[in-house]
Amino acid sequence: MTRRLSNDNMTVENGHLGLLEKPVEPRASIRDIVRNMTPQFVFHAILELLRPEFFSRRKTAPAPRKGNTAWLDGLRGAAAFGVCIMHLTVYTHHDLERCYGAQLGFMEDKGKNYSVLALPVIRLPFLSGHFAVMLFFVISGYVLPRRMVSLIHQGRREEFLEAANSAMFRRPMRLLLPVVWSTLILAIIWHFPFEIKTAFPTHRPSLFAELRSWAWESSMFVYFFKNGLLWTYYNAHSWTIPVELRGSMFIFVWLFATHQASIRTRVWANVGMIFYLALGTPGAWYAGFFSGLLLSETELLSHDPDAPWFPWKTAVDYFRAKPLTRQVLLHVFLGIGTYLASQPSSDWGSREQTLGNCPGWITLSKMIPQVYETEGSNHRWFWLFWAAWIVVYCIREIAWIRSIFETNFAQYLGRHSFALYLVHGPIIGLFSDRLFYLTGFRGPKPLMDNPYEPFLALYNKWHDAAWWPIPDGGPQGLEYNFVIVVLLSLPVMLYCAEVGTRVFDEPSVKLSSWAYKKWKRS
């Protein structure tokens, strides 16, 4: 049991969603590191930093992690990869997230959305970014508190308090530092050694002004209690990180407040909190964390012969005695979950505008509680929460699907999921956007409403070259030139994610562990 829980803890720090492995001792003092800073050492360190994993020697390449929660690493990685594809797609295909047959454009008619990518389930690999975010939250709730819950079950109160203390101290550093460091690198790249233009966001006139702006933005970003826009100006996709931190702290405080209650009381209170957050408030994000906690705790209890009885245990035991019926039922629920995950979406439209004319969603949209009308597109999160909860449960219980997320590539994505999430937006601005102009997919009016003037000089440079082999046209959302840009962009994103893992992700884990040990000693 102990060994299995130790393996579970390894899941947490591989990516963006956890922080419960044992603190890591620094290998050498600062004085030793400075003393060894020879030119040869620096050269080899930089070379190792930039070396792709593909070219790493077999004995030094990270081995895929195995364990009963390894599939969650792979699922998190696949979700991050889906976010990359989704942002490349919606950046160049406005309103493609809307349902099949919907009008493109709210203010003016720009045709109909007849892309095959808009169909239910098919859309998941291409347009499922918001569903992927909800998966992040459910996975966090599953893996973050797992060791603490196990310690509560075993009655090891002192060790639970130590684990909770450690997690609450280190979690902010583990989540916020990678954002701060990665955006600092981005702000410098824009100006040094020469200016690199991007269409978004607007750059400051000098490196000094950029660093001053970055310092202000970083100061506001780490204040995760703020309302309104949660992201930093330098990475609009960073808005999920404050939500991750809030949800994490919510879970830690919840477990501390309930750790002296009986297991039965805590589980029922957890169920009540899920339904309160999902139905009584527009709190689907945080309901995702608690649903992950419930899945994790009930799984741990399923291995305990002395676990208390719950009403669902009768149904669970019944279907376990009928494996074929159980598998059929699980696949039906997986189908329901993936259909809900295929919810049409729009950042600008109301619930009625986005879902009111979509088959199936006309009824489902009316079932969204009124509290989700408080902000713009907040309504999207209600059904995505239920979808993520159902899908995570079904993947855990269906062996052939779970095995997909335990493959080497899925585990590779899981190792670099946090860095991939943080770098993909800047890579679109620095690299992919230029390719869209070069291939003629983006360009002057009427091709685009608001083209970026400095990039117009790139328009059709590749497309009109004699060596360019790709024809125009292609299905909506899968145009040939667009697909080429995506295929060129994804390897760059993955490589930058590998470097990012080594530069700002893993160091944040080690630094937070080191800081906690120093704090305790003080």
LINSULCOR-V239968 format. One record per backbone hydrogen bond with DSSP energy under -0.5 kcal/mol. NH is the residue of the N-H (numbers start at 1). CO is the residue of the C=O. If there is no record, write none. Layout:
# LINSULCOR-V239968
nh:NH co:CO
nh:NH co:CO
This chain:
# LINSULCOR-V239968
nh:5 co:1
nh:6 co:2
nh:7 co:3
nh:8 co:4
nh:9 co:5
nh:10 co:6
nh:10 co:7
nh:11 co:7
nh:11 co:8
nh:12 co:8
nh:12 co:9
nh:13 co:9
nh:14 co:11
nh:15 co:12
nh:25 co:23
nh:33 co:29
nh:34 co:30
nh:35 co:31
nh:36 co:32
nh:37 co:34
nh:38 co:36
nh:42 co:38
nh:43 co:39
nh:44 co:40
nh:45 co:41
nh:46 co:42
nh:47 co:43
nh:48 co:44
nh:49 co:45
nh:50 co:46
nh:51 co:47
nh:55 co:52
nh:56 co:53
nh:60 co:57
nh:61 co:57
nh:70 co:67
nh:72 co:69
nh:73 co:69
nh:73 co:70
nh:74 co:70
nh:75 co:71
nh:76 co:72
nh:77 co:73
nh:78 co:74
nh:79 co:75
nh:80 co:76
nh:81 co:77
nh:82 co:78
nh:83 co:79
nh:84 co:80
nh:85 co:81
nh:86 co:82
nh:87 co:83
nh:88 co:84
nh:89 co:85
nh:90 co:86
nh:91 co:87
nh:92 co:88
nh:92 co:89
nh:93 co:89
nh:96 co:93
nh:98 co:95
nh:100 co:118
nh:101 co:113
nh:102 co:99
nh:104 co:111
nh:105 co:103
nh:110 co:104
nh:110 co:108
nh:113 co:102
nh:114 co:112
nh:118 co:115
nh:119 co:116
nh:122 co:120
nh:123 co:119
nh:124 co:121
nh:125 co:122
nh:126 co:123
nh:127 co:123
nh:128 co:124
nh:132 co:128
nh:133 co:129
nh:134 co:130
nh:135 co:131
nh:136 co:132
nh:137 co:133
nh:138 co:134
nh:139 co:135
nh:140 co:136
nh:141 co:137
nh:142 co:138
nh:143 co:139
nh:144 co:140
nh:146 co:143
nh:149 co:145
nh:150 co:146
nh:151 co:147
nh:152 co:148
nh:153 co:149
nh:154 co:150
nh:155 co:152
nh:156 co:151
nh:157 co:155
nh:160 co:156
nh:161 co:157
nh:162 co:158
nh:163 co:159
nh:164 co:160
nh:165 co:161
nh:166 co:162
nh:167 co:163
nh:168 co:164
nh:169 co:165
nh:170 co:166
nh:171 co:167
nh:172 co:168
nh:173 co:169
nh:174 co:170
nh:175 co:171
nh:176 co:172
nh:177 co:173
nh:179 co:175
nh:180 co:176
nh:181 co:177
nh:182 co:178
nh:183 co:179
nh:184 co:180
nh:185 co:181
nh:186 co:182
nh:187 co:183
nh:188 co:184
nh:189 co:185
nh:190 co:186
nh:191 co:188
nh:192 co:188
nh:196 co:190
nh:197 co:195
nh:210 co:206
nh:211 co:207
nh:212 co:208
nh:213 co:209
nh:214 co:210
nh:215 co:211
nh:216 co:212
nh:217 co:213
nh:218 co:214
nh:219 co:215
nh:220 co:216
nh:221 co:217
nh:222 co:218
nh:224 co:222
nh:226 co:223
nh:232 co:235
nh:235 co:232
nh:238 co:235
nh:239 co:236
nh:240 co:237
nh:241 co:238
nh:242 co:238
nh:243 co:239
nh:244 co:240
nh:245 co:241
nh:246 co:242
nh:247 co:243
nh:248 co:244
nh:249 co:245
nh:250 co:246
nh:251 co:247
nh:252 co:248
nh:253 co:249
nh:254 co:250
nh:255 co:251
nh:256 co:252
nh:257 co:253
nh:258 co:254
nh:259 co:255
nh:261 co:258
nh:266 co:262
nh:267 co:263
nh:268 co:264
nh:269 co:265
nh:270 co:266
nh:271 co:267
nh:272 co:268
nh:273 co:269
nh:274 co:270
nh:275 co:271
nh:276 co:272
nh:277 co:273
nh:278 co:274
nh:279 co:275
nh:280 co:275
nh:280 co:276
nh:281 co:276
nh:283 co:277
nh:283 co:281
nh:287 co:283
nh:288 co:284
nh:289 co:285
nh:290 co:286
nh:291 co:287
nh:292 co:288
nh:293 co:289
nh:294 co:290
nh:295 co:291
nh:296 co:292
nh:297 co:293
nh:298 co:294
nh:299 co:295
nh:300 co:296
nh:301 co:297
nh:302 co:298
nh:303 co:299
nh:303 co:300
nh:304 co:301
nh:305 co:303
nh:307 co:304
nh:313 co:310
nh:314 co:311
nh:315 co:311
nh:316 co:312
nh:317 co:313
nh:318 co:314
nh:319 co:315
nh:320 co:316
nh:321 co:317
nh:322 co:319
nh:326 co:322
nh:327 co:323
nh:328 co:324
nh:329 co:325
nh:330 co:326
nh:331 co:327
nh:332 co:328
nh:333 co:329
nh:334 co:330
nh:335 co:331
nh:336 co:332
nh:337 co:333
nh:338 co:334
nh:339 co:335
nh:340 co:336
nh:341 co:337
nh:342 co:338
nh:342 co:339
nh:343 co:340
nh:345 co:97
nh:354 co:350
nh:355 co:351
nh:356 co:351
nh:356 co:352
nh:358 co:355
nh:359 co:357
nh:361 co:358
nh:361 co:359
nh:362 co:358
nh:364 co:360
nh:365 co:361
nh:366 co:362
nh:366 co:363
nh:367 co:363
nh:367 co:364
nh:368 co:365
nh:372 co:369
nh:373 co:370
nh:374 co:371
nh:378 co:375
nh:380 co:377
nh:381 co:378
nh:382 co:379
nh:383 co:379
nh:384 co:380
nh:385 co:381
nh:386 co:382
nh:387 co:383
nh:388 co:384
nh:389 co:385
nh:390 co:386
nh:391 co:387
nh:392 co:388
nh:393 co:389
nh:394 co:390
nh:395 co:391
nh:396 co:392
nh:397 co:393
nh:398 co:394
nh:399 co:397
nh:402 co:398
nh:403 co:399
nh:404 co:400
nh:404 co:401
nh:405 co:401
nh:405 co:402
nh:406 co:403
nh:407 co:404
nh:411 co:407
nh:412 co:408
nh:413 co:409
nh:414 co:410
nh:415 co:411
nh:416 co:412
nh:417 co:414
nh:420 co:416
nh:421 co:417
nh:422 co:418
nh:423 co:419
nh:424 co:420
nh:426 co:422
nh:427 co:423
nh:428 co:424
nh:429 co:425
nh:430 co:426
nh:431 co:427
nh:432 co:427
nh:433 co:428
nh:435 co:431
nh:436 co:432
nh:437 co:433
nh:438 co:434
nh:439 co:435
nh:440 co:437
nh:441 co:436
nh:442 co:436
nh:447 co:444
nh:448 co:444
nh:453 co:451
nh:455 co:452
nh:456 co:452
nh:456 co:453
nh:458 co:455
nh:459 co:456
nh:460 co:437
nh:461 co:458
nh:462 co:438
nh:463 co:438
nh:464 co:460
nh:465 co:462
nh:468 co:465
nh:478 co:475
nh:480 co:473
nh:483 co:479
nh:484 co:480
nh:485 co:481
nh:486 co:482
nh:487 co:483
nh:488 co:484
nh:489 co:485
nh:490 co:486
nh:491 co:487
nh:492 co:488
nh:493 co:489
nh:494 co:490
nh:495 co:491
nh:496 co:492
nh:497 co:493
nh:498 co:494
nh:499 co:495
nh:500 co:496
nh:501 co:497
nh:502 co:498
nh:503 co:499
nh:504 co:500
nh:505 co:500
nh:506 co:501
nh:509 co:505
nh:510 co:506
nh:511 co:507
nh:512 co:508
nh:513 co:509
nh:514 co:510
nh:515 co:511
nh:516 co:512
nh:517 co:513
nh:518 co:514
nh:519 co:515
nh:520 co:516
nh:521 co:517
nh:522 co:518
